[in-house]
Amino acid sequence: MTALLVVDVQNDFCPGGRLAVTGGDEIIPLVTALGLRFETVVLTQDWHPAGHSSFASHHPGRRHFESVAMAYGEQVLWP
């Protein structure tokens, strides 16, 4: 069996979203067109528990979108 795996496509990454990426909405028609080619399409959603170390609120005095050094490398702090 073959499947299309779509990882973490979300409205937050589209213009106007909380984590907007310029042109982030442009991928939606491509994903939709690819999905029509597969019998099985699996969509994943990224999820972090409250207090996760990638959130600015976990780092007192830090602001959204700042970077901090973590054991695995630089981490952007998300809202």
Contacts in CASP RR format, 6 or more apart in sequence:
PFRMAT RR
TARGET T0000
AUTHOR 0000-0000-0000
METHOD contacts of the structure
MODEL  1
MTALLVVDVQNDFCPGGRLAVTGGDEIIPLVTALGLRFETVVLTQDWHPA
GHSSFASHHPGRRHFESVAMAYGEQVLWP
1 39 0 8 1.000
1 40 0 8 1.000
2 38 0 8 1.000
2 39 0 8 1.000
2 40 0 8 1.000
3 38 0 8 1.000
3 39 0 8 1.000
3 40 0 8 1.000
3 41 0 8 1.000
3 42 0 8 1.000
4 34 0 8 1.000
4 35 0 8 1.000
4 37 0 8 1.000
4 38 0 8 1.000
4 40 0 8 1.000
4 41 0 8 1.000
4 42 0 8 1.000
5 42 0 8 1.000
5 44 0 8 1.000
6 31 0 8 1.000
6 41 0 8 1.000
6 42 0 8 1.000
6 43 0 8 1.000
6 44 0 8 1.000
7 44 0 8 1.000
8 44 0 8 1.000
8 45 0 8 1.000
8 46 0 8 1.000
9 27 0 8 1.000
9 28 0 8 1.000
9 31 0 8 1.000
9 43 0 8 1.000
10 45 0 8 1.000
10 46 0 8 1.000
11 17 0 8 1.000
12 18 0 8 1.000
12 19 0 8 1.000
12 20 0 8 1.000
13 19 0 8 1.000
13 20 0 8 1.000
13 21 0 8 1.000
13 24 0 8 1.000
14 20 0 8 1.000
14 21 0 8 1.000
14 23 0 8 1.000
14 24 0 8 1.000
14 25 0 8 1.000
14 28 0 8 1.000
15 22 0 8 1.000
15 23 0 8 1.000
15 24 0 8 1.000
15 25 0 8 1.000
18 79 0 8 1.000
19 78 0 8 1.000
19 79 0 8 1.000
35 41 0 8 1.000
48 54 0 8 1.000
48 55 0 8 1.000
51 57 0 8 1.000
51 58 0 8 1.000
52 58 0 8 1.000
53 59 0 8 1.000
53 70 0 8 1.000
53 75 0 8 1.000
54 75 0 8 1.000
54 76 0 8 1.000
54 77 0 8 1.000
54 78 0 8 1.000
55 77 0 8 1.000
55 78 0 8 1.000
55 79 0 8 1.000
56 62 0 8 1.000
56 63 0 8 1.000
56 64 0 8 1.000
56 65 0 8 1.000
56 66 0 8 1.000
56 77 0 8 1.000
56 78 0 8 1.000
56 79 0 8 1.000
58 77 0 8 1.000
59 68 0 8 1.000
59 77 0 8 1.000
62 68 0 8 1.000
62 77 0 8 1.000
63 77 0 8 1.000
64 77 0 8 1.000
64 78 0 8 1.000
64 79 0 8 1.000
65 76 0 8 1.000
65 77 0 8 1.000
65 78 0 8 1.000
66 76 0 8 1.000
66 77 0 8 1.000
67 74 0 8 1.000
67 75 0 8 1.000
67 76 0 8 1.000
67 77 0 8 1.000
68 74 0 8 1.000
68 75 0 8 1.000
68 77 0 8 1.000
69 75 0 8 1.000
END
